[in-house]
Amino acid sequence: MALNISSNLVPEVINDYNVYGQDGLLLIGLADEITLPKISSKKTTLSGSGILGEIDAPVPGQIESSEMQIKWNHLYSDAARMMNPNETVQITIRAAQQTANKEGGVVYKGLRIVCSGHPKEIDLGTLKRGDTMGATTTLELLTYKVEVDSQVIFDIDKLGGKYVVNGEDLRAEINALI
């Protein structure tokens, strides 16, 4: 299932977004900026007879460490609570993507990111009169799901063996064999 993108719409900006806690409903703080994870396949280097040099071959369905960093305006108690190493943190990000319609006007598309992971780091930020603190929370992600207008773009569950991209289960054949 491919993402349905109208040729009349031109993506412009993320107009606004919010960050929610475990239940997906409780606003947990004002995030100034979120660095989304880099999804990178594990690779193995092939070399030997018949190969001129080396080839870095991606291993489908095996993903390297993925982390997400949330930069908060201030140090919120929910952000600090995310640092409990005995709990898995789940957050939901909901955003409005602003797109220009070539026929006129603006159209908004929903972006939803649901992820869970283990706390890696908290940076308490800085104190400066008349400014925000810039506290950050870094999570090691175990699950990561991205939807645009309710269409699943990515659905990754590292412990559950799930790796879906644009509706295609990239581990289906592998999981059927093991």
The 8 nearest C-alpha neighbors of each residue, nearest first, counted from 0:
[[1, 166, 165, 2, 167, 3, 150, 151],
 [2, 0, 165, 3, 166, 152, 167, 150],
 [3, 1, 4, 165, 0, 150, 152, 151],
 [2, 4, 1, 5, 150, 0, 148, 147],
 [5, 3, 2, 6, 8, 7, 1, 9],
 [4, 6, 7, 8, 3, 9, 100, 2],
 [5, 7, 8, 4, 9, 101, 100, 3],
 [6, 8, 101, 5, 100, 9, 102, 99],
 [9, 7, 100, 6, 99, 5, 98, 101],
 [8, 10, 99, 98, 11, 100, 7, 101],
 [11, 9, 98, 97, 99, 8, 12, 96],
 [10, 12, 98, 97, 9, 99, 13, 96],
 [13, 11, 97, 14, 96, 10, 98, 95],
 [12, 14, 96, 15, 95, 97, 94, 11],
 [13, 15, 95, 12, 97, 96, 16, 94],
 [16, 14, 95, 13, 94, 17, 96, 93],
 [17, 15, 94, 93, 95, 92, 18, 14],
 [16, 18, 93, 92, 19, 94, 26, 29],
 [19, 17, 92, 91, 26, 27, 93, 28],
 [20, 18, 26, 91, 23, 25, 27, 90],
 [21, 19, 90, 23, 25, 22, 27, 26],
 [20, 22, 89, 23, 90, 19, 88, 91],
 [21, 23, 24, 20, 25, 19, 90, 89],
 [22, 24, 19, 20, 91, 21, 25, 90],
 [25, 23, 22, 19, 26, 20, 21, 91],
 [26, 24, 19, 20, 27, 23, 22, 21],
 [25, 27, 19, 18, 28, 24, 20, 17],
 [28, 26, 19, 20, 77, 25, 18, 29],
 [29, 27, 26, 30, 75, 18, 71, 77],
 [28, 30, 72, 71, 31, 17, 27, 18],
 [31, 29, 71, 32, 70, 72, 28, 69],
 [30, 32, 71, 72, 70, 29, 33, 133],
 [33, 31, 70, 30, 69, 34, 71, 68],
 [34, 32, 69, 68, 70, 35, 30, 31],
 [33, 35, 68, 67, 69, 36, 32, 70],
 [34, 36, 67, 33, 37, 68, 66, 69],
 [37, 35, 67, 66, 65, 38, 34, 68],
 [36, 38, 65, 39, 35, 66, 67, 64],
 [39, 37, 36, 65, 40, 62, 63, 64],
 [38, 40, 63, 62, 37, 41, 65, 64],
 [41, 39, 62, 61, 57, 63, 42, 58],
 [40, 42, 62, 63, 61, 58, 57, 39],
 [43, 41, 57, 56, 58, 55, 40, 44],
 [42, 44, 56, 55, 45, 57, 41, 58],
 [45, 43, 55, 54, 56, 53, 46, 42],
 [46, 44, 54, 53, 55, 43, 56, 47],
 [47, 45, 53, 50, 52, 44, 54, 48],
 [46, 48, 50, 49, 45, 52, 51, 53],
 [47, 49, 50, 46, 51, 52, 45, 53],
 [48, 50, 47, 51, 46, 52, 53, 45],
 [51, 49, 48, 47, 52, 46, 53, 45],
 [50, 52, 49, 53, 46, 47, 48, 54],
 [51, 53, 50, 46, 54, 47, 45, 49],
 [52, 54, 46, 45, 44, 51, 55, 50],
 [55, 53, 45, 44, 56, 46, 52, 50],
 [54, 56, 44, 43, 42, 45, 57, 53],
 [55, 57, 42, 43, 54, 44, 58, 45],
 [56, 58, 42, 40, 41, 59, 55, 43],
 [57, 59, 42, 41, 61, 40, 60, 56],
 [60, 58, 61, 57, 40, 169, 170, 41],
 [59, 61, 170, 162, 62, 58, 169, 40],
 [62, 60, 41, 59, 40, 58, 63, 57],
 [63, 61, 40, 41, 39, 60, 64, 38],
 [62, 64, 41, 39, 40, 65, 61, 38],
 [63, 65, 62, 66, 139, 140, 39, 38],
 [66, 64, 36, 140, 139, 37, 63, 38],
 [65, 67, 139, 36, 138, 140, 64, 137],
 [66, 68, 36, 35, 138, 137, 34, 69],
 [67, 69, 137, 34, 136, 33, 138, 70],
 [68, 70, 33, 136, 135, 71, 32, 34],
 [69, 71, 135, 32, 30, 31, 134, 133],
 [70, 72, 30, 134, 73, 31, 133, 135],
 [73, 71, 133, 131, 31, 132, 30, 29],
 [74, 72, 132, 71, 134, 75, 131, 133],
 [73, 75, 134, 123, 78, 71, 76, 132],
 [76, 74, 78, 77, 73, 28, 79, 27],
 [75, 77, 79, 78, 80, 74, 27, 81],
 [78, 76, 80, 79, 75, 27, 81, 28],
 [79, 77, 75, 81, 80, 76, 74, 136],
 [78, 80, 76, 81, 77, 82, 75, 74],
 [81, 79, 77, 82, 78, 83, 76, 75],
 [82, 80, 78, 79, 83, 88, 118, 77],
 [81, 83, 118, 80, 79, 84, 121, 120],
 [82, 84, 85, 81, 86, 80, 118, 79],
 [85, 83, 86, 82, 118, 117, 87, 81],
 [86, 84, 83, 87, 117, 82, 118, 88],
 [87, 85, 84, 83, 88, 117, 81, 82],
 [86, 88, 117, 116, 115, 89, 85, 84],
 [87, 89, 115, 116, 81, 117, 86, 90],
 [90, 88, 115, 21, 114, 20, 87, 116],
 [91, 89, 20, 19, 114, 21, 113, 115],
 [90, 92, 113, 19, 23, 112, 18, 20],
 [91, 93, 18, 112, 111, 17, 19, 113],
 [94, 92, 111, 16, 17, 110, 91, 112],
 [93, 95, 16, 110, 15, 109, 96, 111],
 [94, 96, 109, 14, 15, 108, 13, 107],
 [97, 95, 13, 108, 107, 14, 12, 109],
 [96, 98, 107, 12, 11, 14, 13, 106],
 [99, 97, 10, 11, 9, 106, 105, 8],
 [98, 100, 105, 9, 8, 101, 106, 104],
 [99, 101, 8, 103, 102, 104, 105, 7],
 [102, 100, 7, 103, 8, 99, 9, 104],
 [103, 101, 100, 7, 104, 99, 8, 105],
 [104, 102, 100, 101, 105, 99, 7, 106],
 [103, 105, 100, 99, 106, 102, 101, 98],
 [104, 106, 99, 100, 98, 107, 97, 103],
 [107, 105, 98, 97, 99, 100, 108, 104],
 [108, 106, 97, 96, 95, 98, 109, 105],
 [109, 107, 96, 95, 148, 110, 97, 106],
 [108, 110, 148, 95, 147, 94, 96, 111],
 [109, 111, 147, 94, 93, 146, 95, 148],
 [112, 110, 93, 146, 92, 145, 94, 109],
 [111, 113, 145, 92, 144, 91, 146, 114],
 [114, 112, 91, 144, 90, 143, 92, 111],
 [115, 113, 143, 142, 89, 90, 144, 112],
 [116, 114, 89, 142, 88, 140, 141, 90],
 [115, 117, 140, 141, 139, 88, 87, 138],
 [116, 118, 139, 87, 138, 88, 119, 140],
 [117, 119, 138, 82, 120, 84, 137, 139],
 [120, 118, 138, 137, 139, 117, 121, 82],
 [119, 121, 137, 136, 118, 122, 138, 82],
 [120, 122, 136, 135, 123, 137, 82, 119],
 [123, 121, 135, 134, 124, 136, 120, 133],
 [122, 124, 134, 121, 135, 74, 125, 133],
 [125, 123, 134, 133, 132, 122, 135, 126],
 [126, 124, 132, 127, 133, 123, 134, 131],
 [125, 127, 132, 128, 124, 131, 130, 133],
 [126, 128, 130, 129, 125, 132, 131, 124],
 [127, 129, 130, 126, 131, 132, 125, 73],
 [128, 130, 127, 131, 126, 132, 125, 72],
 [131, 129, 127, 128, 132, 126, 72, 133],
 [130, 132, 72, 133, 73, 129, 127, 126],
 [133, 131, 125, 73, 124, 134, 126, 72],
 [132, 134, 124, 72, 71, 131, 70, 73],
 [133, 135, 124, 123, 71, 122, 132, 74],
 [136, 134, 70, 122, 69, 121, 71, 133],
 [135, 137, 121, 69, 68, 120, 122, 138],
 [138, 136, 68, 120, 119, 67, 118, 121],
 [137, 139, 118, 119, 67, 66, 117, 116],
 [140, 138, 66, 117, 116, 65, 119, 118],
 [139, 141, 116, 66, 65, 142, 115, 138],
 [140, 142, 116, 157, 115, 156, 139, 158],
 [143, 141, 156, 114, 115, 155, 140, 157],
 [144, 142, 114, 155, 154, 113, 156, 145],
 [143, 145, 154, 113, 153, 112, 114, 155],
 [144, 146, 112, 153, 152, 111, 151, 154],
 [147, 145, 151, 150, 111, 149, 152, 110],
 [146, 148, 110, 150, 149, 109, 111, 151],
 [147, 149, 109, 150, 108, 146, 110, 111],
 [150, 148, 146, 147, 151, 109, 111, 110],
 [151, 149, 146, 147, 148, 152, 2, 165],
 [150, 152, 146, 153, 145, 165, 166, 149],
 [151, 153, 165, 145, 146, 164, 150, 166],
 [154, 152, 164, 145, 144, 163, 151, 155],
 [155, 153, 144, 163, 143, 162, 145, 164],
 [154, 156, 162, 143, 161, 142, 144, 157],
 [155, 157, 142, 161, 159, 158, 160, 141],
 [156, 158, 141, 160, 159, 155, 142, 161],
 [157, 159, 156, 160, 141, 161, 142, 155],
 [158, 160, 156, 157, 161, 155, 142, 162],
 [161, 159, 157, 158, 156, 162, 170, 174],
 [162, 160, 156, 155, 159, 163, 157, 170],
 [161, 163, 155, 169, 154, 168, 170, 60],
 [162, 164, 168, 154, 167, 153, 169, 166],
 [163, 165, 153, 167, 166, 152, 168, 154],
 [166, 164, 152, 1, 167, 0, 151, 153],
 [165, 167, 0, 164, 163, 151, 168, 152],
 [168, 166, 163, 164, 165, 169, 0, 162],
 [169, 167, 163, 171, 170, 162, 166, 164],
 [168, 170, 162, 163, 171, 167, 60, 164],
 [171, 169, 173, 168, 172, 60, 174, 162],
 [172, 170, 174, 168, 173, 169, 175, 161],
 [173, 171, 175, 174, 170, 176, 169, 168],
 [172, 174, 170, 176, 175, 171, 177, 169],
 [173, 175, 171, 177, 176, 172, 170, 160],
 [176, 174, 172, 173, 177, 171, 170, 160],
 [177, 175, 173, 174, 172, 171, 170, 160],
 [176, 174, 175, 173, 172, 171, 170, 160]]
